[in-house]
């Protein structure tokens, strides 16, 4: 398995351990790479959900982040995201800023993007996408 950037939807499934296919692929990935990589945007999205729900599991997520790689959003990723936004608008592929920044981060760091939302990203040139929900 190539080194991957885990999107928010798949990370949520990894943390909840409810999807056997995702759990098996996550375990195999973890055993090979000894950790996961997420974007700071994914960290933000998961964290805000815990805060909204006043979830007692926030401490577990914070521990997860300390023991895995969280890639900060930097200018090259934001510049690439802006280019993707313009490309998407011109091609009729509107996409939310969070998804574009996550995709741009994967491109900038030459990572495979693991997501269940493949349709959101399929139009992005050069982006390698995997769906761990698929057997």
C-alpha positions, 0 to 999 in steps of 0.5 A: 500500500502506498502512503495515503492521506486519510479523508474525513469520512474514512477517518471517522469510519476507522475511529468508529470501527463499524465497517469491517472492510474499512477496519481491515484495510486500515489495520493492514495499512497501519501494520505496514506504515505504523500510523496514519496521515491526515490533513489539518482540515480533517483534524478540524472537521472531526474536532468540531463534530466532537465539540458540537456533540460535547463528545467525551471521545474528544480526548481520544481523538486528540490522542490519535492526532498526537500519535499520527501525522497531521499535515499543516495547511501551507501556502503551496497546498492553498495555491494548488487548491485555488487552482483546483477551484478555478479548474472545477468551476470552469469544468462544472465540478463545484467542490467545497473548499475543505475537499479542495484543500485536502486534495491539494495537500495529497497532491503536494505531498504525493500521497494517495487520497483515501476517501469514500467520496470518490465522486468529489475528487474523480475530476482532479488531474493527477490525484490518486484516489482509493476507496477503502469501503470497496472490497 
